Amino acid sequence: MSHKVLVIEDEPTLSRLLSYNLTQEGYDVTVCDHGGEGLQAAIQRSFDLIMLDIMLPGMNGFEVLGKLRQSGVKTPVIILTARTAEEEVVQGLKHGADDYITKPFGVAELLARVSAVLRRSGHTVAADAAQPQDKVIRAGDLAIYPERYEVILAGEQVPLRPKEFEVLLYLIQRPGMVITRDDLMNVVWGFDYIGGQRTVDVHVSSLRKKLELGADSVCIESIRGVGYKLVLPKKVGTG
């Protein structure tokens, strides 16, 4: 049984991005593009999490959130807000939001925040109980803890910047696949990030240097004119 997520977002590109990545992660996603429609769906149906944009047609996100809480709906809510709109964050939290994500955002940040809110709210399913609480991805002498943003190499903690960690996590989940710079840019920095591809190259270069300390670590290969490919050591496990 998967977690049910309601996305209330009227911008087509963003709603598709949210729906696709949440579905890929195993969530059951419902999308509404109108404030009133989203409110009715949230009241009439049972969801584990609501992702709510502020600027919506018909009824804005603050109104939706306020009416939800007045109706006794306690479903956790993550509001989607502009990076410079601090007042929206404050107002959303006062209305009863559980967390917020500022646009643009990367997929790794999105999934981490969704997982954290669900965990804090106690929304678990039977399948979760059978899994270790502290998930780890292992590759040779490298251990990656996705929920902690922590990397251990040959027994020593590797000090990665958040974006370096997200690049590594995305690559290691797709071993042997050629990942373009555009893919990494969209996933880690957000689909509307205005920086250039040089940002990706700088982070990958820094990441490589930090991973060179391990004798049996992963290798990030450059694919000229395209992007990067992560090559795993002989034995890889997940625990």
N, C-alpha and C positions, 0 to 999 in steps of 0.2 A: 504493500500500500504506500503510495507516494504522497508527499506533502502537496496540498492544494494552494496555489498562489493566484490571487486576483490582481491583475495589472490594470490600473485605470490611467490611461495615457492616450492623448489624442494625436500626438505627433507620429505619423505612420512609420518612419524609419526607426525611431527609438522604440516604439512598441514591438516592432518586428525583432529588433536586436534583443530586447528583454525576453520576449517569448521564446526565441530560438535558443538562447543560451541557458535559460532556466529549464527548458524542455530537455536539452542535451544533458543537463545535470540530473535529470530524473524527476523533475517537478511536474505536476499536473497544472497547466497554466490556462487561465481564462482571461481574455482581454476585453475591456470596455473602453470606448473612446469618447464617452460623454459622462459628465459629472453625475447627473440624475440616474442614468442607467447603471453606473457603477455603484451608486448608493443602494439602489434596489437589489442589485446582485449580492452585495455584501450583507444586506439585512435578511434576504430570503434564503440564501445558501450558506453553507458552512465552509470557511476557508481557514487555512493555517497562517496565512500571511497576506497582507494587502500592500501593494506598491502603488503609491498615489502621487500623481503629478499635481502641482499647485495650479497651474494655468489650464483650466478645462472649460469647454463650452457648457452652457446651461447652468452649471453650479461649480464654483471653484473648489479646489482641494480643501481649503480651510472649512468651507461650509459642509462638504462631504464628511470630513473628519469629525466636526462638531456634532452633526446629526447622528453619526454612527455611535459616538460615545453617549449621546443623550438617549439613544435607543437601547443602550445596554450592550452593544456589540463591543467585546473586548479583544477582538482579533488584533494581533500586532500589526502596526502600520509603519512602513518606511516611506518617507516623503522624498520626492525627487525635486531638487531645487537648483537654481543657477548658482555657479561658484561664487558670485559676488553678492548674492542676496542673503546676507547674514540675518536680516530681519525676518525673512521667510522661515529660516531654521528656528529662530527663537519662537515665532508665532506658532509654527507647527508643533513644536515640543510642548508649548503651553496648551494646545488643543488636544494633546494626548498621543502624539506620535511617539513611537518607540525608538526610531533612529532616522537618519537622513543620508542621502547620497547626493553629492553635488555634481552637476554636469560640467564638462564631460567626465566620464568615469570609464575605467577599464573593466573587462569582464572579471578578472581576478578579484578586484575590489568588490564588485557586485555580488559575486558568489560568496565571498567571505562575510560580507555584512548580512546577507540573507541567512547564512548558516548560523551566524552568531545570534541574530535576533530569535530565530527558531529555538536555538539551544537555551537562551535566557528565558524564553517564555514557557519552556517545558513542553513544547509541541514535538513529541517524539512518536515514532511508529515502532511496531514490534521488531522490524528488521534492524532498526538502529540499536536496539538493546543487545543484539547479538554481535555487534561490531565493537572493536576496541574504541575507547573514547579518544585516545591520542593517536590519530592516524599518522602513519609514516610511510614514505616512499623511499626505498633503498636502491642504490646503484653502486655496487662495489663498496668502497669505504665512505660513500656519501649517503647521508640520511637527511631527508627533507620532511619537515613537519608543517603541512599546509595550514593548519588552524593556528599555529603559533608564529608563523612567518620566521621559522628558525631552520638553519642549515648546519649540520655537523659533518665535518670532513676529517677522517682519520682520528676521530675522538676529540677534535677541537671545533669550537663554534666558529663559523665563518660570518664575519660582519658584513651582511649585504644590505644595500639600500632597498627600500620597498619595491621600486621598479625593477631592480636587478633580481630580486626574489621572484617577482611575478613573471619575468622573462624566463627564468630557469624553470619555474613550475610549469609554464605553458609548453616549453620545449620537451621537458622530461616526460610529460604525459603523451607526447607524440614522437617517440624515438624513431629515428630513421627517416622521418618525413621532412621534406624540404619546406621550410616555413618562410614565406616572403617577408620582407621588411614591412610592407603594408599590412600584412596580417598581424604582425607583432605590434605595430603602431595602433591599429584599431582595437586589439584585445587589451593591451596593457595601458595605453594612454587615452583611449577613447576614440570613437569614430569621428568626432569633430575636433580632434586635437590639431592645432595650427602649426606645431613645430615640424621640422623636417626630419627626413630619414636618418640624418646624421645622429640624432638623439638615440636611435636604436643601436647604431654602430658603436657609439661611445659606451653605452651600457653593456653591450655584449663583450666589448674589449675588456672592460673592467671586471666583468663576471669571469671571463676566461682566466685572467691573472689570479683571481682568488681561488679558482678551482685547480690551478696547476700544482698546489701544495700536496695534493693527494696522489699517491703512486697508482691507485686503482680507481680513478675518478672518471666522470663522464668527459667527453670531448665535444666541443662545439665547433663544427666545421663551417667554413664560409663557402657558400655556393656563389661564385662570381656572377654579379649582375642580377642575382635573384634574392638571396637571403641567407638562411642558416639551417644547419641540420645537426641534431644532437645524436651522438653515437654513444651507446651504453657499453660498459664493460661486460664481460661474459655473463655474469650472473646478476640478475635483478630481482628484488622481491618487494612485496607490499605487506605491511603488518599493521 
